[in-house]
């Protein structure tokens, strides 16, 4: 090996040794020094909305502004309501979650001040098309008493003050704000499929059918019952949808029943083994499919029917077309009368 090559090799070895030594020193130092501290703020650990308990007590409205939707929750003597629904009640649990969340939010570590990065943590200003939610609490004088821009990324909640660009992560919880319909208390009835004993149907032509099953039998055990016991089912599967339609009721909207412009397309009456009866009237409106509900319960302590009627009286509930078809089936699509005769027609009901 020449002297020049030997010197080059020695030089490379020394350089590598120096690098290794530097890395070792850095590793040892990190054990004592630790990583760089996270950015802090004088706000950290402080409530996001100081004194919100009093603001909450006096609040008359809560406005939520989104890029593609805005809505207002407003107080009435009978409770809080959602704008645009003619005063339909909202979910008390969701309102309490929002009000309690706003009261207990606490500033955590500061995050970005870069306007271009706000949408990445859900804090884009919705008034400029951003993906955040602007929440404003309105007092009795119509003034904004508290406001913030909030958004989510992964499991974290982020907040900034309207008009300011400093974003913060916060500790606490808030309900999802991105759908006005999610505030509506549309849990009208809780009925288990096993409880359904029978269903009485009348379709748009006036044809009628009564389906019944015994306690403990399967969902496919509904069969025509007197005076329709001689009717032949089209197939064994076709009864399940109409018979259990009420157990799957999931409204997606609501409006006053007096605002309906059409007549009901037949009737659908569900009967339970223990004496509850719920009549559903389906409507095909120009802008969707709706049903109204009326419950009857025999005997003393008939609280279930009263609870259903308290929520349903005076309202029409929007449902999907698929669900509506189970409330308004053609009798001929379920069963045929003996000898191919025309299905039995019921007398038209009084409105």
Secondary structure, DSSP 8 states (H G I E B T S, - for coil): --HHHHHHHHHHHHHHHHHHHHHHHHHHHHHHH-S------TTTTSBSSTTHHHHHHH--EEEEE-SS-EEEEEEETTEEEETTTTS-BB-HHHHHHHHHHHHH-EEEEE----GGGGGGGT---GGGT-S-EEEEEE-TTS-EEEEEEEEEETTEEEEE-TT----EEEES-----S-SGGGB--------GGGEEEEEEE-TTSBEEEEE--TT--TT--EE-TTSTT-EES-TTHHHHHHTGGGG----EEEEGGG--S----EEEEEETTSEEEEEEEEEETTEEEEEEEEEE-STT-HHHHHHHHHHTTEEEEE-HHHHHHHS--GGGTEE-GGG----B------
